[in-house]
Amino acid sequence: MTIAPRPVIPRQGQTDIGVKKVVIEQPARNRVDLDSPEVRRMIEDAPDGINRKRGRPAGRKLVSISTQISEDMITRLGVLCDQVGQTRASLIRIFIQEGLERHARGKE
């Protein structure tokens, strides 16, 4: 049994004639003062920076509620969701909002 010789794979800048010198010119870079106020502010305001805030943006505070609903109501709600292209949660919020508005108008 004979073992085949290992193939020679040319490296970057190497040719079959010999080795070619490769010079990569890089453009001159401006020096940046990493302690300057502008750079610090940019780093702090970056999405993954120092002042990163977790969760949803401030403003609307939502509270979760739990309730029990019959399977028939869930099925009817699901059909309506498919018709109007909304999620169940958004439709339930809309129904609650409309009910509260109707109730407030009825008391006036």
C-alpha positions as CSV (number, residue, x, y, z in Angstrom):
1,M,0.0,0.0,0.0
2,T,1.3,3.4,-1.0
3,I,0.4,6.7,0.7
4,A,0.0,9.6,-1.7
5,P,2.1,12.7,-1.0
6,R,0.3,15.6,0.7
7,P,-0.8,18.3,-1.8
8,V,0.9,21.7,-1.7
9,I,-1.6,24.5,-1.3
10,P,-0.2,27.9,-2.2
11,R,-0.4,30.5,0.6
12,Q,-1.6,34.1,0.0
13,G,1.1,35.9,-2.0
14,Q,2.8,32.6,-3.0
15,T,2.9,31.6,-6.6
16,D,4.2,28.4,-8.2
17,I,7.3,30.2,-9.3
18,G,8.3,31.5,-5.9
19,V,7.1,33.7,-3.1
20,K,5.7,37.1,-4.1
21,K,5.9,40.0,-1.6
22,V,2.5,41.4,-0.9
23,V,2.2,45.0,0.5
24,I,-1.1,46.2,1.7
25,E,-1.4,49.9,2.0
26,Q,-3.7,51.2,4.6
27,P,-5.1,54.7,4.5
28,A,-3.9,57.1,7.1
29,R,-6.2,57.1,10.1
30,N,-7.1,60.1,12.1
31,R,-6.3,59.8,15.8
32,V,-9.4,59.8,18.0
33,D,-9.5,61.0,21.6
34,L,-11.5,58.3,23.3
35,D,-11.9,60.5,26.4
36,S,-13.5,63.3,24.5
37,P,-17.1,64.2,25.5
38,E,-18.4,63.4,22.0
39,V,-16.9,59.9,21.9
40,R,-18.1,59.2,25.5
41,R,-21.6,60.3,24.6
42,M,-21.6,58.2,21.5
43,I,-20.5,55.1,23.4
44,E,-23.0,55.7,26.2
45,D,-25.9,56.2,23.8
46,A,-25.1,53.2,21.7
47,P,-27.7,50.3,21.9
48,D,-25.2,48.2,23.8
49,G,-23.5,51.1,25.6
50,I,-23.2,51.9,29.2
51,N,-26.5,53.6,29.6
52,R,-28.5,50.8,28.0
53,K,-32.0,50.6,29.4
54,R,-33.7,47.2,29.4
55,G,-37.3,46.5,28.6
56,R,-39.9,48.6,26.9
57,P,-39.4,52.4,26.5
58,A,-41.0,54.5,29.2
59,G,-44.4,55.9,28.6
60,R,-47.3,53.5,28.6
61,K,-47.3,51.2,31.6
62,L,-49.2,48.0,30.9
63,V,-50.6,45.7,33.6
64,S,-51.3,42.1,32.9
65,I,-54.6,40.6,33.9
66,S,-55.9,37.0,34.0
67,T,-59.4,35.9,33.3
68,Q,-61.3,32.8,32.5
69,I,-63.3,32.7,29.2
70,S,-65.4,29.9,27.8
71,E,-64.1,27.9,24.8
72,D,-67.0,29.1,22.7
73,M,-66.0,32.8,23.3
74,I,-62.4,32.0,22.5
75,T,-63.4,30.3,19.3
76,R,-65.6,33.2,18.3
77,L,-62.8,35.6,19.2
78,G,-60.4,33.6,17.1
79,V,-62.6,33.7,14.1
80,L,-63.1,37.5,14.4
81,C,-59.3,37.9,14.8
82,D,-58.7,36.1,11.5
83,Q,-61.3,38.3,9.8
84,V,-59.9,41.6,11.0
85,G,-56.2,40.6,11.1
86,Q,-55.7,41.4,14.8
87,T,-54.4,39.4,17.7
88,R,-56.7,38.2,20.5
89,A,-55.0,40.5,23.0
90,S,-55.4,43.6,20.8
91,L,-59.1,42.8,20.2
92,I,-59.7,42.3,23.9
93,R,-58.1,45.7,24.6
94,I,-60.2,47.3,21.9
95,F,-63.4,45.7,23.3
96,I,-62.6,46.9,26.9
97,Q,-61.8,50.4,25.7
98,E,-65.0,50.6,23.7
99,G,-67.0,49.3,26.6
100,L,-65.5,51.8,29.0
101,E,-66.2,54.6,26.6
102,R,-69.9,53.5,26.2
103,H,-70.3,53.3,29.9
104,A,-68.9,56.8,30.4
105,R,-71.2,58.2,27.7
106,G,-74.2,56.5,29.4
107,K,-73.5,58.2,32.7
108,E,-73.3,61.7,31.2
